[in-house]
Amino acid sequence: MYRKTYVEIDCETLENNIKEIKEKYNQYKYYIGVVKNNAYGHGIECVKYMIKGGINYLAVSSLEEALKLRNIEKDIPILILEPISYEGIDIAIKNNLTITIDDKKYFDLLLKTKKNIKFHLKIDTGMNRFGLKNKEDVKYIVDNSNDNLYLEGIYTQLSKGIGTEFIREKNNFENITSLIDLNKIPIVHIERSLTLEQHNKLPYDNGIRLGIIMYGFNKKKYNLSWKRKLYNRLTLKKDNFVPSILNLKTILKFYTTVLEIKDVVSGEIVGYGDLYDTKKEIKIAILPYGFADFLFVNTNYVYINNKKYNIIANYMDVTSIIIDDDVKIGDKVEIFGDNISIRKASEIANQNVYKLLTSITNRVPRVYKYKKEIKEVEY
Ligand SMILES: Cc1ncc(COP(=O)(O)O)c(C=O)c1O
């Protein structure tokens, strides 16, 4: 790495997060790690530590993501969550990938062309995204699947996943699958990170899809801002969150370095279009990261040697901050880490953590730390 802007991933903590989840919620057989979009921005190098922690199935969005993952993980089952186009079927078969089916015509086409592939059937319980809503179609697919076109699993994605919404969607699932016997399907996975802690396991569920929780984010553990509390109260109505029993930690830190330092005299401007108008003499540092590295770049401030410095300008590749005499060229700069949590940064940027994490682009190298090993990966 020559440009010292990088993400650091603590792989031991990732492994421990998963062990902690499995220890406290040990009633599932399949722990499906959702690693779409380069493992929520953490990088697919993380996957091997997830497997060490106990993940025994993986899920990604697309065939492209699945193929990249299969390149590094030869044996673990991989489910593609989005239905794939027919022209991708042969390559999916060749790479032992599991597909999602949510359409009767598509199922019939695979049946007619005698494709030999494992699939999970997706049910739509309320999001109106992917999934079947019609119970007769569900029965037809279940009845006509066979050892070649093999129905390995059935699932839905819950929209809100808590309180009354959860009950409504659970009832929808039970209704849409009422003509089939769920016990005859090897993997039934309804739950995701949020619902794991908020509800008891459903009797027919034996798998859980773990996404954001693996990376250290769960509900109720954080001191939420008054804005977030108000938002939760208004949007979640009367539903209250069950307090978390999980001891999880986030695993991602984001750093850059002071590249240059400049004195700016009173009356000069900083940035395009008079972005910052100096009223008095200031000292600024130029940092080598911008919105091409991290979309929600304006997180107001950064930390250098545990001291806070305000951001005054962001560009595609560069950010400027006001500094004092303590800052030197080459100093390490925390964009988020020990002083600025990802939660805090996401609140400042007014984005949820999913968006914040996945907006760190692949231009930023990821540095993986596991015990004494350090490995740098460019995606
Ligand atoms: C189908 C599906 N399952 C599971 C997940 C994981 O969700 P979460 O990160 O909330 O656990 C996602 C994430 O978007 C998803 O689309």
The ligand as a Gaussian input file, in Angstrom:
#p B3LYP/6-31G(d) Opt

LIG

0 1
 C      -32.495000     -11.931000       1.559000
 C      -31.662000     -11.384000       2.665000
 N      -31.430000     -12.153000       3.735000
 C      -30.709000     -11.721000       4.780000
 C      -30.172000     -10.462000       4.792000
 C      -29.391000     -10.037000       5.992000
 O      -30.028000      -9.003000       6.668000
 P      -29.419000      -8.459000       8.011000
 O      -28.120000      -7.831000       7.670000
 O      -30.415000      -7.465000       8.485000
 O      -29.260000      -9.632000       8.921000
 C      -30.384000      -9.623000       3.704000
 C      -29.823000      -8.273000       3.747000
 O      -30.168000      -7.339000       3.092000
 C      -31.155000     -10.096000       2.610000
 O      -31.404000      -9.319000       1.548000

